[in-house]
Each structure stands twice: as C-alpha cells, then as structure tokens.
Amino acid sequence: MQSAEATIETPLAGVHRRAGAKMGVWLGCALPDDFGDTREEQRFANESAALIDKNYRTYFTFTGPDRVRYLNAILTNNIKDLGNGQGVVSLLLNAQGRILAEIETFAEGEKTFLVSYLMIRERLAEVLEKYIIMDDVTFSDDAEKFGTLALEGPRAAEVVKELTGVDLNSLPELGWTDVTVRSRSSEGITADQAGSQNSEYSQRAIPCRMVRRFAGGEFIVERDKLEPLWDVLLQATRRHGGGPMGYKALSAQRLAQGVPWFGYDFGEKQIPHEAGLESSHISYTKGCYTGQEIVERVRSRGQVNRRRVELLFDGESVPENGTELTMDGKAVGYVTRAAQSWFPPGVLGMGYLSKENRGLGAKVQWSGGSATVVEFAEALYR
C-alpha cells in the first residue's frame, strides 16, 4: 500500500465503509484494503468470482480526423489498426524512453477512448495536449463522468452471462462491447421501463461498456450508476460463491500472476525493457513514436543493466516498497512491491536486480531475511 495521503476517494467509499471495509491508499486513490478476510477474498479470485472497485482510473475521449494518426505517433503500440470493439495497452514514453504512463486505447467508431490512472490525470492531460500542434484532434477529460468495476475468477464468465447475456469468452483480450446489466428482478420489464431514468427499473437495468480481461470482465459505467451496479454485481457474485475483493488480496493476486503495476513496479525510472514490458506493450512494426529510438537501441543491444524480477521471500515477513536487496553484503537491487499470498501460499514480490544477479534461483538478502528469484505463472496482461 502506498503511504502517501489519498487525494482521490472512490465514489463507493461510503458503500465500502458501511460494509465494514478497511480503506487504504492504492494507486494514489482511497480504495478498500480488505473487506475483513484477505485470504477469503483472494480465494474468490481463484475459485469463484471476485468483485473489484477499480475507481483509480481516468478517461479521455479523442475525436477529430487526425486522432488515430496522432495517438499512433505518441504511443508504443499499434493504434492505427484497431477495429471497432478492439483495445490495446501501450506506454507513453518521454524522449529518453522512460515510462510516463500506461494507457489502454479502445476504438469506437468516430471516437477513440483512452483509459489510464487518476494519479497522473493532470500531468497526462498536459502531455497529451502538448503534442497536439497541427493535428485536427480534440480530446475531453472524462475522469468525473465514468467509473469502473470488475469481475474476475473462474466463474466470472458465468456471472457475466447471467447478467448481460453476453459470452465473455467470445471477446478478444481487451475487446469491448456495450451491454445492459440486469438483475434477476428486472427480467421481463419493458424497454420503456428500463429506459426510464425516474423509474424503479432504471436501477436494475444498467447500460455499461464491458471490456474483457484475462481473468474476467470490467464494466465502465456512468458515475451515477456505480452504486446500483455494485449492488447487482455483488449479489450475483455471492450467488456464485464469491464476493468483494480488496487491494491487499488483489496485490497478492497480481504478484502470483506475474502482473506488474504502474506506479509500483514500473514508472518514470524505467524504460520498457527494464520493466519487462517489451512484449506486451510495444509494436515493433508500427512506425515512429516518441521514445522509439531508445527502445530500438535497447532491443538491438539485447541487454539491460537491471530488470524487473519476481521474488519469493522466505518466512512470513513482508518487506516494504523500496527495501534494499543485497548479495554478499553488496546492494544489487530493491523491492518494488510485496504481499502475503494464499494462492499460492507465501510472501510474493517484485523488484529490480542487476543483470549479474537476476537469474532464476538466485538468492538475495534483505533486512528481514532472504528471497529467491522465481517465475510465477504467466498471465496475459490485465
């Protein structure tokens, strides 16, 4: 968990507190640490279905005839070939190749929709505007318009099918479609009733955009519908043996999946190859973009002096973010994030190690014990 004071609170903070959740600061926002049982919450994500408040997101909508060409020229992945209903994850780099932002881009007819992080909202907006010079491009900052909730776990697709009628597995990774989430009590209502903003039915028939992720689906919804959507999803996950998951469990889950977090495991101190994002976030055939020269130079060299690694810590102590890692008394790297996990059991983490000390099986020390460089189960990018 980040130690800085939260500047942004999830719109569902009151709902979570009434449910007994402990709140913390994650990804620069006030979000639930847990709902009372971190182990059980991680179990939901591994054995049934977990419901997650992802209101650390920020949103931008781009319009104008040059928007695709413009975005393709500043982001690391291929934007120009995205078809309607498709999405891709990219990085925004500075001229030195360092990571300013992680951005998801979704094609939507005559618009392009971007999703990133609230903690960098203002700075990101400034950078995006700075690069627009002669382009016929307009963008709106929609951070206060939308919110995001997510379902994940082996039974998430069943929940999605029950509530929307959509087969989640029919969508590609980061593919999206517009859906209506309906609770069981809304079955049989008419279209006029469902569309009435003032009727009781409007709380039970909720229009959303659903994005597929490797472990389930995310629902992007207008802010005023976040609470009723949370209620419907919560009831459905409980029917399937699941429930809400806080960020202590989510952090452990992502570590077990080998998925790095922006702002923790990579950011402005890293270039993509150091962060291990060269395969998931970069196109090498799309043409020029800001920072490309550095990326290509590193790729041709085939080596970086330090790189993100996955770590399994001995014992039960969890090191703090930034903890120094040593070998034979010499500093060789540091921890970016660590958490107690139950699936699999143990203290898992990520960090950076110098190239001489990062081989699988390498042992490093920290002030509370030792850790081994491992490789957790490969996961598609969240």
RAWOTA-V243089 format. One line per field, one symbol per residue. ss: DSSP state (h for helix, s for strand, l for the rest). burial: b if it has 9 or more other C-alpha atoms within 8 Angstrom, else e. A space follows every 50 residues. Layout:
ss->???
burial->???
//
This chain:
ss->lllllllsslllhhhhhhlllsssssllsssssslllhhhhhhhhhhlls ssslllssssssslllhhhhhhhhslllllllllllsssssssllllsss ssssssssllssssssshhhhhhhhhhhhhlllllllssssllllsssss sslllhhhhhhhhhlllhhhlllllssssssslhhhllllhhhhhllllh hhhlsssssssssllssssssshhhhhhhhhhhhhhhhhlllssllhhhh hhhhhhhllllslllsllllshhhhllllllllllllllllhhhhhhhhh hllllssssssssllllllllllssssllsssssssssssssllssssss sssshhhlllllssssllssssssllllllll
burial->eeeeebeebbebbeebbeeebbbbbbbbbbbbbbbeebbebbbbbbbbbb bbbbbbbbbbbbbbebbbebbbbbbbbbbeebeebbbbbbbbbbeebbbb bbbbbbbbeebbbbbbbbeebeebbeeeeeebeeeebeeeebbeebbbbb bbbbbbbebbbebbeebbeebeebbbeebbbbbeebeeeeeebbbbeebe bbbbbbbbbbbbbbbbbbbbbbbebbbbbbebbbebbbebbbbbbbbbbb bbbbbbbbbbebebbbbeebbbbbbbbeeebbeeeeeebbbbebbeebbe eeebebbbbbbbbbeeebbeeebbbbbeeeebbbbbbbbbbbbeebbbbb bbbbbeebeeebbbbbeebbbbbbbbeeeeee
//
